[in-house]
Amino acid sequence: MTTPHTNAAGAAELSASKAALAAKPGQAGIDPRGPRFGAAITAVLLLAVIGLGLDGAAALPATLAERATQTAFLLLSAITALFALGAFAGIQRHPYGLFFKAAIRPRLSAPSHFENPAPPTFSQGVGLFVTVIGVVLHLAAVPYALVVAAAFAFIAAFLNSVFDYCLGCQLYMLLVRAGLVGRGSNRSAA
């Protein structure tokens, strides 16, 4: 996974947006199928949050303690913690990525290219931001906040897992082009 080159045949087939996400020569890259695998797990968990959250979203419990012990809240809190781990420790240290690398990647053929880990790590930060909003607003007794935040995060995870379209990665690339991130420091590539 840390091979710092791109397969020449695979690189020729990459779309412009995928080529922008590919690891540069000499840069440690990740297998792009790893984040997609993690996104699939996340999408399923977020769908469960939405289903569980819809059950009591209109009439939230009166006390903070009751809201904090609802199953949908606990599950979204766990997903939020996983997003935090991916955002701050890097996508390479995320539990789903570690599982993919240890158990699934050895059974697959070599990827057509390696991806820069910075955009998927940034994407974890975007997921963290969205889910934290849902967690905080749910605790503040805002009806449907947990479900709406989980739905937004689900859409992004679903697009990544099914269609290989990472919204957070595309946002990262826009911010790089604007000169707001990615220049000079690449804290997540370690």
PyMOL CGO cylinders between C-alpha atoms (Angstrom):
from pymol import cmd
from pymol.cgo import CYLINDER

trace = [
    CYLINDER, 0.00, 0.00, 0.00, 2.90, 2.32, 0.40, 0.3, 1, 1, 1, 1, 1, 1,
    CYLINDER, 2.90, 2.32, 0.40, 4.41, 1.80, -3.02, 0.3, 1, 1, 1, 1, 1, 1,
    CYLINDER, 4.41, 1.80, -3.02, 5.13, 5.35, -4.16, 0.3, 1, 1, 1, 1, 1, 1,
    CYLINDER, 5.13, 5.35, -4.16, 4.35, 4.95, -7.83, 0.3, 1, 1, 1, 1, 1, 1,
    CYLINDER, 4.35, 4.95, -7.83, 1.36, 4.70, -10.06, 0.3, 1, 1, 1, 1, 1, 1,
    CYLINDER, 1.36, 4.70, -10.06, 0.85, 1.76, -12.38, 0.3, 1, 1, 1, 1, 1, 1,
    CYLINDER, 0.85, 1.76, -12.38, 1.40, 3.26, -15.85, 0.3, 1, 1, 1, 1, 1, 1,
    CYLINDER, 1.40, 3.26, -15.85, -1.43, 1.30, -17.47, 0.3, 1, 1, 1, 1, 1, 1,
    CYLINDER, -1.43, 1.30, -17.47, -3.81, 2.23, -14.68, 0.3, 1, 1, 1, 1, 1, 1,
    CYLINDER, -3.81, 2.23, -14.68, -2.77, 5.87, -14.68, 0.3, 1, 1, 1, 1, 1, 1,
    CYLINDER, -2.77, 5.87, -14.68, -3.66, 6.20, -18.36, 0.3, 1, 1, 1, 1, 1, 1,
    CYLINDER, -3.66, 6.20, -18.36, -7.21, 5.09, -17.59, 0.3, 1, 1, 1, 1, 1, 1,
    CYLINDER, -7.21, 5.09, -17.59, -7.81, 7.50, -14.68, 0.3, 1, 1, 1, 1, 1, 1,
    CYLINDER, -7.81, 7.50, -14.68, -10.29, 10.31, -15.09, 0.3, 1, 1, 1, 1, 1, 1,
    CYLINDER, -10.29, 10.31, -15.09, -9.06, 13.86, -14.50, 0.3, 1, 1, 1, 1, 1, 1,
    CYLINDER, -9.06, 13.86, -14.50, -10.59, 13.96, -11.00, 0.3, 1, 1, 1, 1, 1, 1,
    CYLINDER, -10.59, 13.96, -11.00, -9.03, 10.60, -10.08, 0.3, 1, 1, 1, 1, 1, 1,
    CYLINDER, -9.03, 10.60, -10.08, -5.66, 11.60, -11.52, 0.3, 1, 1, 1, 1, 1, 1,
    CYLINDER, -5.66, 11.60, -11.52, -5.70, 14.66, -9.25, 0.3, 1, 1, 1, 1, 1, 1,
    CYLINDER, -5.70, 14.66, -9.25, -6.18, 12.36, -6.24, 0.3, 1, 1, 1, 1, 1, 1,
    CYLINDER, -6.18, 12.36, -6.24, -3.44, 9.89, -7.26, 0.3, 1, 1, 1, 1, 1, 1,
    CYLINDER, -3.44, 9.89, -7.26, -0.25, 9.74, -5.25, 0.3, 1, 1, 1, 1, 1, 1,
    CYLINDER, -0.25, 9.74, -5.25, 2.63, 11.62, -6.84, 0.3, 1, 1, 1, 1, 1, 1,
    CYLINDER, 2.63, 11.62, -6.84, 5.91, 9.85, -7.66, 0.3, 1, 1, 1, 1, 1, 1,
    CYLINDER, 5.91, 9.85, -7.66, 7.90, 9.41, -4.46, 0.3, 1, 1, 1, 1, 1, 1,
    CYLINDER, 7.90, 9.41, -4.46, 4.82, 9.88, -2.28, 0.3, 1, 1, 1, 1, 1, 1,
    CYLINDER, 4.82, 9.88, -2.28, 3.48, 7.06, -0.10, 0.3, 1, 1, 1, 1, 1, 1,
    CYLINDER, 3.48, 7.06, -0.10, 0.02, 6.22, -1.34, 0.3, 1, 1, 1, 1, 1, 1,
    CYLINDER, 0.02, 6.22, -1.34, -2.91, 4.14, -0.22, 0.3, 1, 1, 1, 1, 1, 1,
    CYLINDER, -2.91, 4.14, -0.22, -5.01, 1.60, -2.05, 0.3, 1, 1, 1, 1, 1, 1,
    CYLINDER, -5.01, 1.60, -2.05, -8.12, 3.59, -3.12, 0.3, 1, 1, 1, 1, 1, 1,
    CYLINDER, -8.12, 3.59, -3.12, -10.31, 0.56, -2.48, 0.3, 1, 1, 1, 1, 1, 1,
    CYLINDER, -10.31, 0.56, -2.48, -9.62, 0.86, 1.28, 0.3, 1, 1, 1, 1, 1, 1,
    CYLINDER, -9.62, 0.86, 1.28, -11.56, 4.12, 1.78, 0.3, 1, 1, 1, 1, 1, 1,
    CYLINDER, -11.56, 4.12, 1.78, -14.38, 2.75, -0.39, 0.3, 1, 1, 1, 1, 1, 1,
    CYLINDER, -14.38, 2.75, -0.39, -14.57, -0.32, 1.84, 0.3, 1, 1, 1, 1, 1, 1,
    CYLINDER, -14.57, -0.32, 1.84, -14.74, 1.92, 4.92, 0.3, 1, 1, 1, 1, 1, 1,
    CYLINDER, -14.74, 1.92, 4.92, -17.36, 4.10, 3.27, 0.3, 1, 1, 1, 1, 1, 1,
    CYLINDER, -17.36, 4.10, 3.27, -19.53, 1.03, 2.64, 0.3, 1, 1, 1, 1, 1, 1,
    CYLINDER, -19.53, 1.03, 2.64, -19.43, 0.06, 6.32, 0.3, 1, 1, 1, 1, 1, 1,
    CYLINDER, -19.43, 0.06, 6.32, -20.11, 3.66, 7.32, 0.3, 1, 1, 1, 1, 1, 1,
    CYLINDER, -20.11, 3.66, 7.32, -23.05, 3.91, 4.90, 0.3, 1, 1, 1, 1, 1, 1,
    CYLINDER, -23.05, 3.91, 4.90, -24.68, 0.80, 6.40, 0.3, 1, 1, 1, 1, 1, 1,
    CYLINDER, -24.68, 0.80, 6.40, -24.18, 2.10, 9.94, 0.3, 1, 1, 1, 1, 1, 1,
    CYLINDER, -24.18, 2.10, 9.94, -25.55, 5.54, 9.02, 0.3, 1, 1, 1, 1, 1, 1,
    CYLINDER, -25.55, 5.54, 9.02, -28.59, 3.92, 7.43, 0.3, 1, 1, 1, 1, 1, 1,
    CYLINDER, -28.59, 3.92, 7.43, -29.18, 2.15, 10.74, 0.3, 1, 1, 1, 1, 1, 1,
    CYLINDER, -29.18, 2.15, 10.74, -28.90, 5.50, 12.55, 0.3, 1, 1, 1, 1, 1, 1,
    CYLINDER, -28.90, 5.50, 12.55, -31.48, 7.00, 10.21, 0.3, 1, 1, 1, 1, 1, 1,
    CYLINDER, -31.48, 7.00, 10.21, -33.88, 4.09, 10.72, 0.3, 1, 1, 1, 1, 1, 1,
    CYLINDER, -33.88, 4.09, 10.72, -33.48, 4.11, 14.49, 0.3, 1, 1, 1, 1, 1, 1,
    CYLINDER, -33.48, 4.11, 14.49, -33.57, 7.90, 14.66, 0.3, 1, 1, 1, 1, 1, 1,
    CYLINDER, -33.57, 7.90, 14.66, -36.77, 8.28, 12.66, 0.3, 1, 1, 1, 1, 1, 1,
    CYLINDER, -36.77, 8.28, 12.66, -38.61, 6.26, 15.26, 0.3, 1, 1, 1, 1, 1, 1,
    CYLINDER, -38.61, 6.26, 15.26, -38.52, 9.03, 17.85, 0.3, 1, 1, 1, 1, 1, 1,
    CYLINDER, -38.52, 9.03, 17.85, -37.21, 12.08, 16.01, 0.3, 1, 1, 1, 1, 1, 1,
    CYLINDER, -37.21, 12.08, 16.01, -40.36, 14.20, 16.20, 0.3, 1, 1, 1, 1, 1, 1,
    CYLINDER, -40.36, 14.20, 16.20, -40.89, 13.82, 19.95, 0.3, 1, 1, 1, 1, 1, 1,
    CYLINDER, -40.89, 13.82, 19.95, -37.49, 13.71, 21.60, 0.3, 1, 1, 1, 1, 1, 1,
    CYLINDER, -37.49, 13.71, 21.60, -37.20, 12.67, 25.26, 0.3, 1, 1, 1, 1, 1, 1,
    CYLINDER, -37.20, 12.67, 25.26, -37.43, 15.55, 27.70, 0.3, 1, 1, 1, 1, 1, 1,
    CYLINDER, -37.43, 15.55, 27.70, -34.13, 15.04, 29.52, 0.3, 1, 1, 1, 1, 1, 1,
    CYLINDER, -34.13, 15.04, 29.52, -30.59, 15.21, 28.27, 0.3, 1, 1, 1, 1, 1, 1,
    CYLINDER, -30.59, 15.21, 28.27, -29.81, 11.82, 29.85, 0.3, 1, 1, 1, 1, 1, 1,
    CYLINDER, -29.81, 11.82, 29.85, -32.67, 10.15, 27.97, 0.3, 1, 1, 1, 1, 1, 1,
    CYLINDER, -32.67, 10.15, 27.97, -31.58, 11.70, 24.65, 0.3, 1, 1, 1, 1, 1, 1,
    CYLINDER, -31.58, 11.70, 24.65, -27.97, 10.64, 25.29, 0.3, 1, 1, 1, 1, 1, 1,
    CYLINDER, -27.97, 10.64, 25.29, -28.95, 7.01, 25.83, 0.3, 1, 1, 1, 1, 1, 1,
    CYLINDER, -28.95, 7.01, 25.83, -31.04, 6.57, 22.68, 0.3, 1, 1, 1, 1, 1, 1,
    CYLINDER, -31.04, 6.57, 22.68, -29.66, 3.86, 20.41, 0.3, 1, 1, 1, 1, 1, 1,
    CYLINDER, -29.66, 3.86, 20.41, -29.49, 6.11, 17.34, 0.3, 1, 1, 1, 1, 1, 1,
    CYLINDER, -29.49, 6.11, 17.34, -27.55, 8.71, 19.32, 0.3, 1, 1, 1, 1, 1, 1,
    CYLINDER, -27.55, 8.71, 19.32, -25.09, 6.15, 20.66, 0.3, 1, 1, 1, 1, 1, 1,
    CYLINDER, -25.09, 6.15, 20.66, -24.48, 4.71, 17.20, 0.3, 1, 1, 1, 1, 1, 1,
    CYLINDER, -24.48, 4.71, 17.20, -23.98, 8.15, 15.64, 0.3, 1, 1, 1, 1, 1, 1,
    CYLINDER, -23.98, 8.15, 15.64, -21.62, 9.04, 18.49, 0.3, 1, 1, 1, 1, 1, 1,
    CYLINDER, -21.62, 9.04, 18.49, -19.55, 5.93, 17.73, 0.3, 1, 1, 1, 1, 1, 1,
    CYLINDER, -19.55, 5.93, 17.73, -19.46, 6.84, 14.02, 0.3, 1, 1, 1, 1, 1, 1,
    CYLINDER, -19.46, 6.84, 14.02, -18.43, 10.37, 15.00, 0.3, 1, 1, 1, 1, 1, 1,
    CYLINDER, -18.43, 10.37, 15.00, -15.57, 8.96, 17.08, 0.3, 1, 1, 1, 1, 1, 1,
    CYLINDER, -15.57, 8.96, 17.08, -14.44, 6.87, 14.09, 0.3, 1, 1, 1, 1, 1, 1,
    CYLINDER, -14.44, 6.87, 14.09, -14.53, 9.97, 11.87, 0.3, 1, 1, 1, 1, 1, 1,
    CYLINDER, -14.53, 9.97, 11.87, -12.42, 11.80, 14.49, 0.3, 1, 1, 1, 1, 1, 1,
    CYLINDER, -12.42, 11.80, 14.49, -9.89, 8.98, 14.50, 0.3, 1, 1, 1, 1, 1, 1,
    CYLINDER, -9.89, 8.98, 14.50, -9.66, 9.04, 10.71, 0.3, 1, 1, 1, 1, 1, 1,
    CYLINDER, -9.66, 9.04, 10.71, -9.42, 12.83, 10.59, 0.3, 1, 1, 1, 1, 1, 1,
    CYLINDER, -9.42, 12.83, 10.59, -6.81, 13.28, 13.30, 0.3, 1, 1, 1, 1, 1, 1,
    CYLINDER, -6.81, 13.28, 13.30, -4.76, 10.07, 13.10, 0.3, 1, 1, 1, 1, 1, 1,
    CYLINDER, -4.76, 10.07, 13.10, -4.97, 9.77, 9.33, 0.3, 1, 1, 1, 1, 1, 1,
    CYLINDER, -4.97, 9.77, 9.33, -6.90, 7.46, 7.05, 0.3, 1, 1, 1, 1, 1, 1,
    CYLINDER, -6.90, 7.46, 7.05, -4.10, 4.87, 7.26, 0.3, 1, 1, 1, 1, 1, 1,
    CYLINDER, -4.10, 4.87, 7.26, -4.77, 4.39, 10.99, 0.3, 1, 1, 1, 1, 1, 1,
    CYLINDER, -4.77, 4.39, 10.99, -8.56, 4.16, 10.76, 0.3, 1, 1, 1, 1, 1, 1,
    CYLINDER, -8.56, 4.16, 10.76, -9.85, 0.77, 11.98, 0.3, 1, 1, 1, 1, 1, 1,
    CYLINDER, -9.85, 0.77, 11.98, -11.63, 0.03, 8.68, 0.3, 1, 1, 1, 1, 1, 1,
    CYLINDER, -11.63, 0.03, 8.68, -8.46, 0.84, 6.75, 0.3, 1, 1, 1, 1, 1, 1,
    CYLINDER, -8.46, 0.84, 6.75, -6.36, -1.35, 9.02, 0.3, 1, 1, 1, 1, 1, 1,
    CYLINDER, -6.36, -1.35, 9.02, -8.82, -4.22, 8.61, 0.3, 1, 1, 1, 1, 1, 1,
    CYLINDER, -8.82, -4.22, 8.61, -8.86, -3.74, 4.83, 0.3, 1, 1, 1, 1, 1, 1,
    CYLINDER, -8.86, -3.74, 4.83, -5.07, -3.70, 4.71, 0.3, 1, 1, 1, 1, 1, 1,
    CYLINDER, -5.07, -3.70, 4.71, -4.68, -6.80, 6.88, 0.3, 1, 1, 1, 1, 1, 1,
    CYLINDER, -4.68, -6.80, 6.88, -7.57, -9.02, 5.81, 0.3, 1, 1, 1, 1, 1, 1,
    CYLINDER, -7.57, -9.02, 5.81, -8.89, -7.95, 2.41, 0.3, 1, 1, 1, 1, 1, 1,
    CYLINDER, -8.89, -7.95, 2.41, -6.07, -6.30, 0.47, 0.3, 1, 1, 1, 1, 1, 1,
    CYLINDER, -6.07, -6.30, 0.47, -3.86, -9.44, 0.42, 0.3, 1, 1, 1, 1, 1, 1,
    CYLINDER, -3.86, -9.44, 0.42, -6.65, -11.30, -1.40, 0.3, 1, 1, 1, 1, 1, 1,
    CYLINDER, -6.65, -11.30, -1.40, -6.99, -8.68, -4.16, 0.3, 1, 1, 1, 1, 1, 1,
    CYLINDER, -6.99, -8.68, -4.16, -4.88, -7.94, -7.20, 0.3, 1, 1, 1, 1, 1, 1,
    CYLINDER, -4.88, -7.94, -7.20, -2.68, -4.86, -7.18, 0.3, 1, 1, 1, 1, 1, 1,
    CYLINDER, -2.68, -4.86, -7.18, -4.59, -1.58, -7.54, 0.3, 1, 1, 1, 1, 1, 1,
    CYLINDER, -4.59, -1.58, -7.54, -4.35, 0.33, -10.83, 0.3, 1, 1, 1, 1, 1, 1,
    CYLINDER, -4.35, 0.33, -10.83, -2.99, 3.33, -8.92, 0.3, 1, 1, 1, 1, 1, 1,
    CYLINDER, -2.99, 3.33, -8.92, -2.27, 4.54, -5.41, 0.3, 1, 1, 1, 1, 1, 1,
    CYLINDER, -2.27, 4.54, -5.41, -4.06, 7.50, -3.91, 0.3, 1, 1, 1, 1, 1, 1,
    CYLINDER, -4.06, 7.50, -3.91, -2.76, 10.44, -1.93, 0.3, 1, 1, 1, 1, 1, 1,
    CYLINDER, -2.76, 10.44, -1.93, -4.01, 9.88, 1.65, 0.3, 1, 1, 1, 1, 1, 1,
    CYLINDER, -4.01, 9.88, 1.65, -4.63, 13.61, 2.28, 0.3, 1, 1, 1, 1, 1, 1,
    CYLINDER, -4.63, 13.61, 2.28, -8.00, 13.90, 0.44, 0.3, 1, 1, 1, 1, 1, 1,
    CYLINDER, -8.00, 13.90, 0.44, -9.61, 10.84, 2.14, 0.3, 1, 1, 1, 1, 1, 1,
    CYLINDER, -9.61, 10.84, 2.14, -8.27, 12.03, 5.50, 0.3, 1, 1, 1, 1, 1, 1,
    CYLINDER, -8.27, 12.03, 5.50, -9.79, 15.47, 4.86, 0.3, 1, 1, 1, 1, 1, 1,
    CYLINDER, -9.79, 15.47, 4.86, -13.02, 13.70, 3.93, 0.3, 1, 1, 1, 1, 1, 1,
    CYLINDER, -13.02, 13.70, 3.93, -13.01, 12.05, 7.36, 0.3, 1, 1, 1, 1, 1, 1,
    CYLINDER, -13.01, 12.05, 7.36, -12.86, 15.57, 8.83, 0.3, 1, 1, 1, 1, 1, 1,
    CYLINDER, -12.86, 15.57, 8.83, -15.88, 16.59, 6.78, 0.3, 1, 1, 1, 1, 1, 1,
    CYLINDER, -15.88, 16.59, 6.78, -17.77, 13.55, 8.07, 0.3, 1, 1, 1, 1, 1, 1,
    CYLINDER, -17.77, 13.55, 8.07, -16.70, 14.46, 11.60, 0.3, 1, 1, 1, 1, 1, 1,
    CYLINDER, -16.70, 14.46, 11.60, -18.02, 18.01, 11.16, 0.3, 1, 1, 1, 1, 1, 1,
    CYLINDER, -18.02, 18.01, 11.16, -21.41, 16.83, 9.85, 0.3, 1, 1, 1, 1, 1, 1,
    CYLINDER, -21.41, 16.83, 9.85, -21.92, 14.17, 12.52, 0.3, 1, 1, 1, 1, 1, 1,
    CYLINDER, -21.92, 14.17, 12.52, -20.79, 16.42, 15.38, 0.3, 1, 1, 1, 1, 1, 1,
    CYLINDER, -20.79, 16.42, 15.38, -23.49, 18.88, 14.34, 0.3, 1, 1, 1, 1, 1, 1,
    CYLINDER, -23.49, 18.88, 14.34, -26.07, 16.10, 14.50, 0.3, 1, 1, 1, 1, 1, 1,
    CYLINDER, -26.07, 16.10, 14.50, -24.84, 14.90, 17.91, 0.3, 1, 1, 1, 1, 1, 1,
    CYLINDER, -24.84, 14.90, 17.91, -24.81, 18.39, 19.43, 0.3, 1, 1, 1, 1, 1, 1,
    CYLINDER, -24.81, 18.39, 19.43, -28.19, 19.42, 18.03, 0.3, 1, 1, 1, 1, 1, 1,
    CYLINDER, -28.19, 19.42, 18.03, -29.74, 16.14, 19.15, 0.3, 1, 1, 1, 1, 1, 1,
    CYLINDER, -29.74, 16.14, 19.15, -28.50, 16.75, 22.68, 0.3, 1, 1, 1, 1, 1, 1,
    CYLINDER, -28.50, 16.75, 22.68, -29.96, 20.26, 22.41, 0.3, 1, 1, 1, 1, 1, 1,
    CYLINDER, -29.96, 20.26, 22.41, -33.33, 18.61, 21.61, 0.3, 1, 1, 1, 1, 1, 1,
    CYLINDER, -33.33, 18.61, 21.61, -33.60, 19.81, 18.02, 0.3, 1, 1, 1, 1, 1, 1,
    CYLINDER, -33.60, 19.81, 18.02, -36.10, 17.47, 16.33, 0.3, 1, 1, 1, 1, 1, 1,
    CYLINDER, -36.10, 17.47, 16.33, -34.77, 15.49, 13.35, 0.3, 1, 1, 1, 1, 1, 1,
    CYLINDER, -34.77, 15.49, 13.35, -31.24, 16.97, 13.67, 0.3, 1, 1, 1, 1, 1, 1,
    CYLINDER, -31.24, 16.97, 13.67, -29.67, 13.57, 14.26, 0.3, 1, 1, 1, 1, 1, 1,
    CYLINDER, -29.67, 13.57, 14.26, -31.52, 12.05, 11.31, 0.3, 1, 1, 1, 1, 1, 1,
    CYLINDER, -31.52, 12.05, 11.31, -30.70, 14.92, 8.93, 0.3, 1, 1, 1, 1, 1, 1,
    CYLINDER, -30.70, 14.92, 8.93, -27.00, 14.89, 9.84, 0.3, 1, 1, 1, 1, 1, 1,
    CYLINDER, -27.00, 14.89, 9.84, -26.87, 11.10, 9.46, 0.3, 1, 1, 1, 1, 1, 1,
    CYLINDER, -26.87, 11.10, 9.46, -28.66, 11.41, 6.10, 0.3, 1, 1, 1, 1, 1, 1,
    CYLINDER, -28.66, 11.41, 6.10, -26.12, 13.92, 4.77, 0.3, 1, 1, 1, 1, 1, 1,
    CYLINDER, -26.12, 13.92, 4.77, -23.24, 11.74, 5.93, 0.3, 1, 1, 1, 1, 1, 1,
    CYLINDER, -23.24, 11.74, 5.93, -24.98, 8.67, 4.45, 0.3, 1, 1, 1, 1, 1, 1,
    CYLINDER, -24.98, 8.67, 4.45, -25.27, 10.33, 1.03, 0.3, 1, 1, 1, 1, 1, 1,
    CYLINDER, -25.27, 10.33, 1.03, -21.53, 11.05, 0.98, 0.3, 1, 1, 1, 1, 1, 1,
    CYLINDER, -21.53, 11.05, 0.98, -20.61, 7.55, 2.19, 0.3, 1, 1, 1, 1, 1, 1,
    CYLINDER, -20.61, 7.55, 2.19, -23.00, 5.93, -0.29, 0.3, 1, 1, 1, 1, 1, 1,
    CYLINDER, -23.00, 5.93, -0.29, -21.60, 7.93, -3.23, 0.3, 1, 1, 1, 1, 1, 1,
    CYLINDER, -21.60, 7.93, -3.23, -18.07, 6.94, -2.26, 0.3, 1, 1, 1, 1, 1, 1,
    CYLINDER, -18.07, 6.94, -2.26, -18.79, 3.27, -1.68, 0.3, 1, 1, 1, 1, 1, 1,
    CYLINDER, -18.79, 3.27, -1.68, -21.07, 2.63, -4.67, 0.3, 1, 1, 1, 1, 1, 1,
    CYLINDER, -21.07, 2.63, -4.67, -19.98, 5.15, -7.30, 0.3, 1, 1, 1, 1, 1, 1,
    CYLINDER, -19.98, 5.15, -7.30, -16.37, 5.83, -6.20, 0.3, 1, 1, 1, 1, 1, 1,
    CYLINDER, -16.37, 5.83, -6.20, -17.19, 9.53, -5.89, 0.3, 1, 1, 1, 1, 1, 1,
    CYLINDER, -17.19, 9.53, -5.89, -15.74, 11.05, -2.73, 0.3, 1, 1, 1, 1, 1, 1,
    CYLINDER, -15.74, 11.05, -2.73, -17.44, 14.37, -1.97, 0.3, 1, 1, 1, 1, 1, 1,
    CYLINDER, -17.44, 14.37, -1.97, -14.92, 15.25, 0.74, 0.3, 1, 1, 1, 1, 1, 1,
    CYLINDER, -14.92, 15.25, 0.74, -12.03, 14.49, -1.63, 0.3, 1, 1, 1, 1, 1, 1,
    CYLINDER, -12.03, 14.49, -1.63, -13.53, 16.76, -4.28, 0.3, 1, 1, 1, 1, 1, 1,
    CYLINDER, -13.53, 16.76, -4.28, -13.97, 19.50, -1.68, 0.3, 1, 1, 1, 1, 1, 1,
    CYLINDER, -13.97, 19.50, -1.68, -10.32, 19.01, -0.71, 0.3, 1, 1, 1, 1, 1, 1,
    CYLINDER, -10.32, 19.01, -0.71, -9.23, 19.41, -4.33, 0.3, 1, 1, 1, 1, 1, 1,
    CYLINDER, -9.23, 19.41, -4.33, -11.25, 22.63, -4.65, 0.3, 1, 1, 1, 1, 1, 1,
    CYLINDER, -11.25, 22.63, -4.65, -9.60, 23.99, -1.52, 0.3, 1, 1, 1, 1, 1, 1,
    CYLINDER, -9.60, 23.99, -1.52, -6.14, 23.01, -2.83, 0.3, 1, 1, 1, 1, 1, 1,
    CYLINDER, -6.14, 23.01, -2.83, -6.83, 24.82, -6.11, 0.3, 1, 1, 1, 1, 1, 1,
    CYLINDER, -6.83, 24.82, -6.11, -7.93, 27.87, -4.11, 0.3, 1, 1, 1, 1, 1, 1,
    CYLINDER, -7.93, 27.87, -4.11, -4.66, 27.66, -2.13, 0.3, 1, 1, 1, 1, 1, 1,
    CYLINDER, -4.66, 27.66, -2.13, -6.41, 27.17, 1.21, 0.3, 1, 1, 1, 1, 1, 1,
    CYLINDER, -6.41, 27.17, 1.21, -5.14, 23.67, 2.08, 0.3, 1, 1, 1, 1, 1, 1,
    CYLINDER, -5.14, 23.67, 2.08, -2.51, 21.18, 1.01, 0.3, 1, 1, 1, 1, 1, 1,
    CYLINDER, -2.51, 21.18, 1.01, 0.36, 23.51, 0.22, 0.3, 1, 1, 1, 1, 1, 1,
    CYLINDER, 0.36, 23.51, 0.22, 3.48, 23.17, 2.34, 0.3, 1, 1, 1, 1, 1, 1,
    CYLINDER, 3.48, 23.17, 2.34, 2.08, 20.79, 4.95, 0.3, 1, 1, 1, 1, 1, 1,
    CYLINDER, 2.08, 20.79, 4.95, 0.72, 17.35, 4.46, 0.3, 1, 1, 1, 1, 1, 1,
    CYLINDER, 0.72, 17.35, 4.46, 0.11, 16.19, 8.04, 0.3, 1, 1, 1, 1, 1, 1,
    CYLINDER, 0.11, 16.19, 8.04, -1.96, 13.20, 7.00, 0.3, 1, 1, 1, 1, 1, 1,
    CYLINDER, -1.96, 13.20, 7.00, 0.57, 11.65, 4.64, 0.3, 1, 1, 1, 1, 1, 1,
    CYLINDER, 0.57, 11.65, 4.64, 2.73, 10.38, 7.50, 0.3, 1, 1, 1, 1, 1, 1,
]
cmd.load_cgo(trace, "trace")
